[in-house]
């Protein structure tokens, strides 16, 4: 479990529980987490929720912020840090400009073949920077960008689907199969968007639709 300071932003802590319910904590000095109110009028919030992925079989956890991964050995609680690259800034649309916030959000999930999927977005007032859908090789710490405009992803079986309102304006959907690393792109069926993400049930691909609705 990932723990952030209450009502502020500071170093995150990772709580690790064993089968007997005993809990150990490790402070991640280089990964900041939390949220704080900067102004009531106008309403301004800074938030920094990192992503957490767990390799249960290998006994490792990965905590991801906007440009860094903390790799934690779950047996010894030893921590090592690895740097990630960033994408380009884009402007927010009129609806999103009504909310004034800054910070970042990240999502992470452990895949097969020593790969970590990472996505999210950075916000700075009225601009957003998609983190893209990244595949991080945890052996070499090389990074492959699957979709630079993605702000999230879904996993179902072997299918990994890039999502996000900042994806291709023509409604293109990017999917990758985690074992073969085959990348395919399809046209989405309207409605193209639902809230902040794509309507994944409308992807033109039977196999992918079965994965997403299973």
N, C-alpha and C positions, 0 to 999 in steps of 0.2 A: 504494500500500500504506500502511495506517495502522499506526504503530509506537507502542507504549506503553513507559514505563520498566520495566525488569526488577525484579520484586519490590516495586514501589511504585506510587503514583499521582502523576502529574504531567502537565505539558503534553504533549499528543500531538504526534507528528511525522508529516507526510505525505511519503512517498517517491514521486517521480515519475521514471519511466524513459522514455527516448526510444527510437527504433528502433535506435539503435546500442548500446544497453545502458548509456548514461550515466545516472547517477542523481543527482537533486537532492533536497534535503531542505528542508522548511519547518516551522518550529516554530509550533504553534498555541497561543499563550499563553493563550487563554480557553477552550480545550477540554481538559479533563483526562481521562486514560485510565489503565488499569492495574488491578492488584489487589494487595491486601496482607492478610496474616493478622493479625487483631487479637487473637485469643485461641485457644489450643489447647484449653483446657478451661474453659468450654464452647467448642466450635468456632465461631468468629466470623470472617467474611470480609467485607471491603469490596471491591466490584468496580465498575468503571466502564468498560464497553466501549462506545464511541460507534459510531454507524452511519456507513457510507460509501456515497455514491451518486455515480456519475460520468456526466456528460453528455459522452460522447466526441465527438459532433459539434460541440458548442459549446465544447469545451476547458475545461470547468469540473468541479470536484469539490466535493462537499458533505459536510461532517463534522458529525454531529448528536449533541449531548449531551442531557441531560434538559430543557433549556429554551432551547437556542441552536443556530443553524446557522452554521458557518464556510464561507463561499463562497470557493473558491480558483481563481484564474485559472491554468490549467496552463502557460501560456506564460511569464507574468511572475512567477508565484508570489505575486501580490498577494492579500491576504486581507481580506475584509469579514465582519462578524458581524451576525446577525439574530436577534431574540428570538422564541420560541415560547411558547404558553400551556400550562398544566397542567390535569389532570383531578382528580377527587376521590379521596381514599383509601378503600380498602375493607379488611376484615379477611381474612387468610388462613384457609384451611380447616385442620382438625386435621392432615392429612398434611403440609402445607407448613410447619406450625409447628415441626416437628422440626428444621428447618434454620434456623439463625439467621444472617442475613446482612443487609447493607445496601448500598445503592448503586443503580445503574441499569443497564439495557441498552437499546440502541437498534438498530433496523434501518432502513436507508434504501435506496431504489432510484429511479433516474431513470425517468420515464415520458414519454409524448408530451405535447405541448402545454405545455411548460415547467413540468411538474408533478413534484414530488418526493413519493413515498410514504414515510411515516415511521410507525413503531410501536415498541413495546417496553413496559417497565414499570419503575417505581421501587420499591425495597424498603427498608423501615426496620423491622428486627427482625421482628415478626410482622404487619406490615401491608404491603400492596402497592397501588400506584397504577398502574393501566393507563394507558399513554400514549394509548391509543386508536389507531384508524387515521386518520391525518391526511393530507390532500392539501395540500401547500404550493405555492402559486403563486410561482415564483421571479422573476416580473416585479414583482409588487406586494408579495410576502411576506405575503399574506393566507393564512389557514389555514382549511380546511374539515374538520370532523370527520365522517367517514363512519360510524364505529362507536366510541363512547366507551369501550366495555369491551374492545376488542381489545388483544392483546399481541403480535400478529405478523400477517403476511400472506403470501400466495402470489401469484405472477404467472405467468399462462400465456396467451400470445397477448394479446388485449385484456382478459382477465378479471383482476380484482384481487379476491382473496378475503380478508376479515378472518378471523383465527383467534385462538384463545386460550381457556384454561380459564375466564377471567373474563368471557367473552361471555355473552349472554343465557342464563339458567338453563333456559329451555324448549327449548334446542337450536336457536335461530334462527341462521342463517348469513347474513352480509351480503356481497354481491358488488357490484362496480362495474365498468363498462366504461370504460377509461381515455380513449377517444376521445370518446364521447358524454357521459360523466359520469352515465350512467343508473344509479341505485341500485336493486337488488332484494334482497329478503330471502326466504329459504326455510326450511322445516322440515327439519332433518337426519334421516336414517334411522339408527336405533340400529345399532352403538354410537355414542353421541353424542360420546364423548371418547376420545382415545388419547394416553396420556402427558399432556403439557401442552397439546395442541392438539386441535382437532376432527378427526374422521375425514373428511377432505375427499372421499373416494371415495363417501361416502353422501349427497351433496347431491341433492335432488330437482330436477334440471334437466339435460336431456340435453346442451344446449350447454355448460353449465359443466362437466359430467362429462367431456366430450370434451377441453376445455381442460386439465383437471387431470391427465388420464391420458395426454395426448399425449407 
